[in-house]
């Protein structure tokens, strides 16, 4: 039996996320959930990402685990 990863629907607007393949700690907040597993992200850290808003797919990000997992 193959284990399946949790569904991407666990990512919600306001969640703090991390870019999976970022060169450094690239973190941002989900500001909108779009159709087809896409999200608008407002980046708060990361060289070349900070203070930008981009669209990413669910496969490119993961939810940050820890007490800071939601927007204050």
Secondary structure, 3 states (H helix, E strand, C coil): CCCCCCCHHHCCCCEEEEECCCCCCCEEEEEEEECCCEEEEEECCCCCCCCCEEEEEHHHEEECCCCCCECC
